[in-house]
Amino acid sequence: GQGRCFPFWQEVLACYVVNTSTGDDSGKKKCLPVLEDYYECLHHKKEHKRVQELQQAYRKAHSRYDREDGPTAGQIRNLGLLGKEEDTKAVLGAK
């Protein structure tokens, strides 16, 4: 089958065919947006950057609201273990 970016590559080639000739390559500048889309499909750099920005913003917003009544790390590690039912009840809020 064809690769996931093949349609983008076809657009790049079509743009080059329409905008360039054997002696004149000045039309390549018109193909930069299409070429950029193709590279994004291959490498996902813009997508990765956006995801990192969103994760950083989420962590920053989440760190502002400290949970005073939250479970301790030890209680979380003990969830569902035999002999640690009191930790499980404390974390889950069961009485």
HUBEL-V956837 format. One line per field, one symbol per residue. ss: DSSP state (A for helix, B for strand, O for the rest). burial: + if it has 9 or more other C-alpha atoms within 8 Angstrom, else -. A space follows every 10 residues. Layout:
# HUBEL-V956837
ss = ???
burial = ???
This chain:
# HUBEL-V956837
ss = OOOOOAAAAA AAAAAAAAAO OOOOOAAAAA AAAAAAAAAA AAAOAAAAAA AAAAAAAAAA AAAAOOOOOO OOAAAAAOOO OOOOAAAAAA AAOOO
burial = ----+--++- ++--++--++ ------++-- +--++-++++ +--+------ ---------- ---------- ----++-++- ---++-++++ +----
